Amino acid sequence: MDIAVTLTATGGVNQLQVSERAPQSPGPKEIRIRHEAIGVNFLDIYHRKGIYPLPSYPHVLGAEGAGTVEAVGSEVASLVPGDRVAYAGAPVGAYSSTRLLPAERAIRLPAGVGSRTAAASTLKGMTAYMLLNRVYAVKPGTAILVHAAAGGLGAILVRWAKYLGATVIGTAGSEEKAALARAHGADHLIVGRDADLVREVMELTDGRGVDVGYDGIGGTMLAKTIQCIRPFGTAVSFGQAAGPIPPVSLDQLRPNRALAHPSIMAATGNQAFYAEAAAAVIDAFQRDITAAVGGEFALGDAAGAHVELEAGRTTGSLLLIP
């Protein structure tokens, strides 16, 4: 019998319930995937806590997975049982041995891309594509700031930005994590939670500031990130791993800084963007722009994965294995 991890109500990990569930039959335009690996993201924690509410409860969590097509609906002609696929974004429901998915959301995997790599990297890869190409067009010579540069998304951002020719300043909470970020290609690392971020960024950029700063940390970090941006540069806020973000006044954006607050779930909800980002991500995978797998948990121990990710004790991406 298959299992699924269901969020019964918003709150702590005690609201995650593991239950048995029989495989479901796909509708005309759906497929059924048997997961080989499932990605764990901060997005899942935001859903669990109700920061980004789900449409109803109980609800199976998870926005990223990879595996094998097990069954197809009567109107699906693009895929057949046995095809290897990945997906990211809506509809949420990855924390399960098998799941139904609209066929148009399935991304066919090349032979050289493993399910673990795809499950660790597809949503983060789409996020990196959005941040580096749509939110701010990074190009040779662009100076960027990447927080948590040793994390799953941080690794892809650093590697992809270096491929685009950027100079990357990363932050890391420890020397061990800084070493990983350097291995990803970061040019400079600012280490430690108590580091004087603004001073060090300004020293590294000869007082100019970075062109764009990517902040998925939240809390008080966004205000510091804004101070690291050059005039006519952009601060990008896309997460709040450290907690809610205090209100930002327009005066904080002086002189002439911009603030962007993109959503990967909203972006991937547009099928045209989803297809575009999927093609870019598969191309990136084949250039070894992926997230490292930092840990694996049994599907039934999704709560343990959430605890580790939320505590900041992880590097790379975490996976659930059915």
NORZIKA-V742680 format. One record per pair of residues at least 24 apart in sequence whose ideal C-beta (glycine too) atoms are under 7 Angstrom apart, sorted by the first residue. I is the first residue (numbers start at 1). J is the second residue. Records with the same first field share a line. If there is no record, write none. Layout:
BEGIN
I=J  J
END
This chain:
BEGIN
2=96  97  98
3=97  299  300
4=60  95  96
5=60  61  95  299  302
6=58  59  60
7=47  48  57  58  59  61
8=57  58
9=57
10=48  49  50
13=303  306  307
15=48
16=302  303
18=300
21=96
23=98
24=100
26=71  72  73  100
27=73
28=73  74  75
29=73  75  76  102  103
30=73  100  101  102  103
31=69  71  72  73  76  79  101  103  106
32=70  71  98  100
33=65  67  68  69  70  85  98  99  101
34=67  68  70  97  98
35=65  67  97  98  322
36=66  67  68  115
37=65  66  115  116  119  319  321
38=62  64  65  94  95  119  299  319  320
39=64  65  119  120  123  317  319
40=305  309  318  319  320
41=123
42=239  241  309
45=306  309  310
47=92
48=306
54=92
59=92
60=93  95  96
61=92  95
62=92  93  94  95
63=88  89  92  94  123
64=88  94  119  122  123
65=94  119
66=109  115  118  119
67=115
70=98
73=103
76=103
78=103
79=103  106
83=108
84=109  115
85=109
86=118  119  122
88=122  123  126  268
89=123  265  268  269  274
90=265  268  269
95=299  302  320
97=299  322
104=271
107=278  282
110=282  286
112=286
113=285
116=293  319
117=285  290
119=319
120=152  290  291  293  317  319
121=156  285  290  291  317
122=281
123=264
124=152  153  156  291  317
125=156  281  284
126=264  268  277  281
127=153  264
128=153  156  157  160
129=277  280  281
130=262  264  267  277
131=157  214  236  238
132=160  161  164
135=236  260  262
136=212  234  236
138=164  166
139=164  165
140=165
141=165
142=166  211  212
143=167  205  210  211
144=168  210  211  212  214
145=169  201  210  213  214  225  228
146=170  214
147=171  214  215  216  217  221
148=216  217
149=181  184  186
150=177  180  181  315
151=315
152=291  294  316  317
153=216
154=181
155=184  291  292  316
156=289  290  291
157=214
158=184  185  186
159=184  185  289
160=284  289
163=287  289
169=201  204  210
171=197
173=312
177=315
180=315
197=224  228
198=224  227  228
201=228
209=233
212=236
216=241
217=241  242
218=242  243  244  245
219=243  245
220=246
222=248
223=248  252
226=252  253  257  259
229=257
231=255  256  257
232=256
233=257
234=258  260
235=259
236=260  262
237=261
238=262
291=316  317
292=316
293=317  319
294=318
296=321
END
